[in-house]
Amino acid sequence: MKRWLTIIFLLVLPLFAFAQDTGGGATGVNLELSLNGQDGVNDVGVGIQIVVLMTLLTLAPTIILLMTSFVRIVIVLGFVRQAIGTPTAPPNQVIVGLALILTFFIMSPVWQRINEQAVQPYQEESITSGEALDIATTEMKGFMLNQTRREDIEFFLSISQQGPTAVNDLPLSVVAPSFLLSEMRTAFQMGVIIFIPFLVIDFVVASTLMSLGMMMMPPVMISLPFKILLFVLVDGWTLVLQGLVESFNF
């Protein structure tokens, strides 16, 4: 339990850096409050860390939305549901739950490196909380930058009035929105590809009904069973999830 709380603490703390970036251009966390740390080390005291951890646990959903693979997965799964023509099946709880489970699998290598390079050394008191935060932030930024288009980064650099910046020096205030924009663009591109075969079925069914003179028959009533049957026969969910996993750059 202590290890998982520490991992959550290190994953939530990058939002402090994000707030500092948007406010005054600072790139790190600078907390003046201290309980003298442990063994005289110049670090944030344990009591302050506990207060910060309990306060920022409410921001954990924001981290999942902004800094992981969740956005792309949940949007694509929503497109699959709409393309089939069943807007309420599977329900939203199933879609979000499946997206969360797949997110944990995709992000596990990143979180494993954070655990090995930041959490465990921090628990062994070989590094301070600030150093652990820098390591965790670097790992998360590395994952996001691998999925982000250069054009999106340049766009947010321009609107933030920052000049050309090295990749390693990019602040979270630029990386996070650039990553989110790239994820939405990629998800919509995948959604278009998913819609194409189902649109073909709709066109074929509508043309057949019109040629038979059954113009009053809603095409959806006839095409829906065929779309579901096609999706089941090709093992659609497995193909979609496999394509989602392979779409991420590690």
C-alpha positions as CSV (number, residue, x, y, z in Angstrom):
1,M,0.0,0.0,0.0
2,K,2.8,2.4,0.8
3,R,4.4,1.8,-2.6
4,W,1.2,2.4,-4.5
5,L,0.5,5.6,-2.5
6,T,4.0,6.8,-3.4
7,I,3.5,6.0,-7.1
8,I,0.3,8.0,-7.1
9,F,2.1,10.8,-5.3
10,L,4.8,11.0,-7.9
11,L,2.2,10.8,-10.7
12,V,0.2,13.6,-9.3
13,L,3.1,15.9,-8.5
14,P,3.8,16.8,-12.2
15,L,0.6,18.9,-12.1
16,F,2.5,21.2,-9.7
17,A,5.1,21.7,-12.4
18,F,2.3,22.3,-14.9
19,A,0.8,25.0,-12.7
20,Q,4.3,26.5,-12.2
21,D,4.9,26.5,-16.0
22,T,1.7,28.3,-16.8
23,G,2.1,30.8,-14.0
24,G,5.7,32.0,-14.0
25,G,7.8,29.9,-16.2
26,A,9.3,27.9,-13.3
27,T,10.1,24.3,-14.2
28,G,10.1,22.6,-10.8
29,V,8.3,22.4,-7.5
30,N,9.4,24.8,-4.8
31,L,7.7,24.2,-1.5
32,E,9.0,26.4,1.3
33,L,7.1,24.6,4.1
34,S,9.2,21.8,5.7
35,L,9.4,19.6,8.7
36,N,13.2,19.3,8.2
37,G,12.8,16.1,6.2
38,Q,14.6,13.0,7.4
39,D,18.1,12.9,8.9
40,G,18.5,16.5,8.2
41,V,18.1,16.2,4.4
42,N,16.9,19.3,2.8
43,D,13.6,17.8,1.6
44,V,9.9,18.3,2.1
45,G,8.8,16.8,5.4
46,V,6.8,13.7,5.7
47,G,3.8,15.5,7.2
48,I,3.7,18.0,4.3
49,Q,4.0,15.1,1.8
50,I,1.0,13.4,3.4
51,V,-1.1,16.5,3.2
52,V,-0.2,17.2,-0.4
53,L,-0.8,13.5,-1.3
54,M,-4.3,13.4,0.3
55,T,-5.2,16.8,-1.3
56,L,-4.1,15.9,-4.8
57,L,-5.6,12.5,-5.0
58,T,-8.7,14.2,-6.4
59,L,-6.6,15.2,-9.4
60,A,-5.7,11.6,-10.3
61,P,-8.5,11.4,-13.0
62,T,-7.1,14.5,-14.6
63,I,-3.7,12.9,-15.0
64,I,-5.2,9.8,-16.5
65,L,-7.1,11.9,-19.0
66,L,-4.3,14.3,-19.9
67,M,-1.1,12.2,-19.7
68,T,-1.9,8.6,-20.6
69,S,-3.4,6.6,-23.5
70,F,-6.9,6.8,-22.1
71,V,-8.2,9.6,-24.4
72,R,-7.4,7.8,-27.6
73,I,-8.8,4.5,-26.4
74,V,-12.1,5.8,-25.1
75,I,-12.7,7.9,-28.2
76,V,-12.1,5.0,-30.6
77,L,-14.3,2.6,-28.5
78,G,-17.0,5.2,-28.7
79,F,-16.7,5.4,-32.5
80,V,-16.9,1.6,-32.7
81,R,-20.2,1.7,-30.7
82,Q,-21.6,4.4,-32.9
83,A,-20.5,2.7,-36.2
84,I,-22.2,-0.5,-35.3
85,G,-25.4,1.4,-34.6
86,T,-25.8,0.5,-30.9
87,P,-25.3,3.8,-29.0
88,T,-26.2,2.2,-25.6
89,A,-24.5,-1.2,-26.0
90,P,-22.0,-1.6,-24.6
91,P,-22.9,1.0,-21.9
92,N,-20.6,3.8,-21.0
93,Q,-19.4,2.1,-17.8
94,V,-18.1,-0.9,-19.9
95,I,-16.4,1.4,-22.4
96,V,-14.7,3.5,-19.7
97,G,-13.7,0.3,-17.7
98,L,-12.3,-1.3,-20.8
99,A,-10.4,1.9,-21.7
100,L,-9.0,2.0,-18.1
101,I,-7.8,-1.6,-18.2
102,L,-6.2,-1.2,-21.6
103,T,-4.6,2.0,-20.3
104,F,-3.0,0.2,-17.4
105,F,-1.5,-2.4,-19.8
106,I,-0.1,0.2,-22.2
107,M,1.3,2.5,-19.4
108,S,2.7,-0.3,-17.3
109,P,6.3,-0.1,-18.8
110,V,6.3,3.7,-18.0
111,W,5.1,3.2,-14.5
112,Q,7.5,0.3,-14.0
113,R,10.4,2.6,-14.9
114,I,9.1,5.3,-12.6
115,N,8.9,2.7,-9.8
116,E,12.4,1.5,-10.4
117,Q,14.1,4.8,-10.9
118,A,12.1,7.1,-8.7
119,V,9.8,5.4,-6.2
120,Q,12.2,2.7,-4.9
121,P,15.2,5.1,-4.6
122,Y,13.0,7.6,-2.8
123,Q,11.8,5.0,-0.4
124,E,15.4,4.0,0.3
125,E,16.1,7.7,0.9
126,S,18.8,7.8,-1.7
127,I,17.1,10.6,-3.6
128,T,14.9,13.5,-2.5
129,S,11.3,14.0,-3.4
130,G,12.3,16.8,-5.9
131,E,14.7,14.4,-7.7
132,A,12.0,11.7,-7.7
133,L,9.6,14.2,-9.2
134,D,12.0,15.1,-11.9
135,I,12.5,11.5,-12.9
136,A,8.8,10.7,-12.9
137,T,8.0,13.9,-14.9
138,T,10.7,13.0,-17.5
139,E,9.3,9.5,-18.0
140,M,5.8,10.8,-18.5
141,K,7.0,13.5,-20.9
142,G,8.9,10.9,-22.8
143,F,5.8,8.8,-23.3
144,M,3.7,11.8,-24.3
145,L,6.3,13.2,-26.8
146,N,6.5,9.8,-28.5
147,Q,2.8,10.2,-29.4
148,T,2.8,13.9,-30.2
149,R,3.1,15.5,-33.6
150,R,5.7,18.2,-34.1
151,E,3.2,20.5,-35.6
152,D,1.1,20.4,-32.4
153,I,4.1,21.2,-30.2
154,E,5.1,24.1,-32.4
155,F,1.5,25.4,-32.3
156,F,1.4,25.5,-28.5
157,L,5.0,26.9,-28.4
158,S,3.8,29.8,-30.6
159,I,0.7,30.6,-28.7
160,S,2.7,30.5,-25.4
161,Q,5.1,33.0,-27.0
162,Q,8.1,30.7,-26.5
163,G,10.9,30.4,-29.0
164,P,12.5,27.2,-30.3
165,T,13.0,24.9,-27.4
166,A,15.0,21.7,-27.0
167,V,12.9,18.6,-26.6
168,N,14.3,17.9,-23.1
169,D,13.4,21.5,-22.0
170,L,9.8,21.5,-23.1
171,P,7.5,22.4,-20.2
172,L,4.5,20.3,-19.3
173,S,2.3,23.4,-20.1
174,V,3.3,22.7,-23.7
175,V,3.7,18.9,-23.8
176,A,0.3,18.1,-22.1
177,P,-2.0,20.0,-24.5
178,S,0.1,19.0,-27.5
179,F,-0.2,15.4,-26.5
180,L,-4.0,15.7,-26.0
181,L,-4.5,17.4,-29.4
182,S,-2.5,14.7,-31.1
183,E,-4.4,12.0,-29.4
184,M,-7.7,13.4,-30.5
185,R,-6.6,13.7,-34.0
186,T,-5.3,10.1,-34.1
187,A,-8.5,8.8,-32.5
188,F,-10.7,10.5,-35.1
189,Q,-8.5,9.2,-37.9
190,M,-8.9,5.7,-36.6
191,G,-12.7,6.3,-36.2
192,V,-13.0,7.2,-39.9
193,I,-11.4,3.9,-40.8
194,I,-13.7,2.0,-38.5
195,F,-16.8,3.6,-40.0
196,I,-16.0,2.7,-43.6
197,P,-17.1,-1.0,-43.6
198,F,-20.3,-0.2,-41.7
199,L,-21.2,2.6,-44.1
200,V,-20.8,0.2,-47.0
201,I,-23.3,-2.1,-45.4
202,D,-25.8,0.8,-44.8
203,F,-25.5,1.8,-48.5
204,V,-26.0,-1.7,-49.7
205,V,-29.1,-2.3,-47.5
206,A,-30.6,1.1,-48.4
207,S,-30.0,0.5,-52.2
208,T,-31.6,-2.9,-51.9
209,L,-34.7,-1.7,-50.1
210,M,-35.1,1.1,-52.6
211,S,-34.8,-1.2,-55.5
212,L,-37.5,-3.5,-54.0
213,G,-39.8,-0.5,-53.5
214,M,-39.7,-0.8,-49.7
215,M,-38.9,2.9,-49.2
216,M,-40.9,3.1,-46.0
217,M,-38.8,0.4,-44.3
218,P,-36.1,2.0,-42.1
219,P,-32.7,0.7,-43.4
220,V,-31.3,0.6,-39.9
221,M,-33.7,-2.2,-38.9
222,I,-32.2,-4.4,-41.6
223,S,-28.6,-3.3,-41.6
224,L,-28.1,-3.5,-37.8
225,P,-28.2,-7.3,-37.6
226,F,-25.8,-7.6,-40.5
227,K,-23.3,-5.1,-39.0
228,I,-23.4,-6.9,-35.7
229,L,-22.9,-10.3,-37.5
230,L,-20.0,-8.9,-39.5
231,F,-18.4,-7.5,-36.3
232,V,-18.7,-10.8,-34.5
233,L,-17.5,-12.9,-37.4
234,V,-14.3,-10.9,-37.8
235,D,-13.7,-10.8,-34.1
236,G,-14.0,-7.1,-34.1
237,W,-13.3,-6.2,-30.5
238,T,-10.0,-8.1,-30.6
239,L,-9.0,-6.4,-33.8
240,V,-9.9,-3.0,-32.5
241,L,-8.0,-3.5,-29.2
242,Q,-5.0,-4.9,-31.0
243,G,-4.9,-2.0,-33.4
244,L,-5.2,0.5,-30.5
245,V,-2.2,-1.1,-28.6
246,E,-0.1,-1.2,-31.8
247,S,-0.9,2.4,-32.6
248,F,1.2,3.7,-29.7
249,N,4.9,4.4,-30.1
250,F,7.0,3.1,-27.2
